[in-house]
Every structure is written in C-alpha cells, then in structure tokens.
C-alpha cells in the first residue's frame, strides 16, 4: 500500500481518510501476524541452537576423556 504525500493527506475527503485508516489497520494486523510467526520460528531456532551447543559440549567432553584415557594406557 502506498500512501500519498503528506500534504495531499490533508486534502482527503472523509471517506478517503476512512479508507486510508482501514488500509493502515489492515497492514498493522498483517504485520502483527507475520511478527507472531517470526517469533515462533525464532523460539524454535533458539531451542535447536541450545541443543547443538549441548551436543557439542558433550562431544568435546567425550573427546577429552578419550584422549586422556589413551594417554594413560599409552
């Protein structure tokens, strides 16, 4: 949706002003819905990221323990 330049908004009829306001409300509603979807996707990615970090820490600990064990048994 493209709004007319500001100075032309002052010359809108009441009906045209109402239409512009309805269009803006519709756009805000659409953007809120999109934002909610993005928030959900971000939350999912945060959970997945933490799981990857946990797995990496587990693998690093496993590798360190394996290396220490092999050094002791030489």
C-alpha positions in Angstrom: 0.0 0.0 0.0 1.4 3.4 -1.0 0.3 6.5 0.8 0.0 9.8 -0.9 2.5 12.5 0.1 1.7 14.1 3.5 0.4 17.4 2.1 -2.1 15.5 0.0 -3.4 13.7 3.1 -4.7 16.9 4.4 -7.0 17.3 1.3 -8.6 13.8 1.5 -12.3 13.5 1.8 -13.7 11.9 5.0 -14.4 8.7 3.0 -10.9 8.6 1.6 -9.5 9.2 5.1 -11.5 6.3 6.4 -10.2 4.1 3.6 -6.6 5.1 4.4 -7.1 4.3 8.1 -8.7 1.0 7.3 -5.8 0.1 5.0 -3.3 1.0 7.7 -5.2 -1.0 10.3 -5.2 -4.0 7.9 -1.4 -3.6 7.3 -0.7 -3.4 11.0 -2.8 -6.6 11.5 -0.9 -8.4 8.8 2.4 -7.3 10.2 1.4 -8.5 13.7 0.5 -11.9 12.4 3.8 -12.1 10.5 5.7 -11.0 13.6 4.0 -13.8 15.6 5.1 -16.3 13.1 8.6 -15.0 13.1 8.7 -15.0 17.0 7.6 -18.7 16.9 10.3 -19.5 14.3 12.9 -17.7 16.4 12.0 -19.5 19.6 12.3 -22.9 17.7 15.7 -21.9 16.4 16.9 -20.9 19.9 15.9 -24.3 21.2 17.7 -26.0 18.3 20.7 -23.8 18.8 20.9 -24.8 22.5 20.6 -28.5 21.6 23.5 -28.1 19.2 25.6 -26.3 21.8 24.8 -29.1 24.3 25.7 -31.8 21.9 29.0 -30.0 21.0 29.9 -29.7 24.7 29.1 -33.4 25.2 31.3 -34.4 22.2 34.1 -32.2 23.4 34.0 -33.8 26.8 33.9 -37.3 25.3 36.9 -36.4 23.1 38.8 -35.1 26.0 38.0 -38.2 28.1 39.0 -40.5 25.3 42.3 -38.6 24.8 43.1 -38.8 28.5 42.3 -42.5 28.6 44.5 -43.2 25.6 47.4 -41.3 27.1 47.1 -43.2 30.4 47.1 -46.6 28.6 49.7 -45.4 26.2 
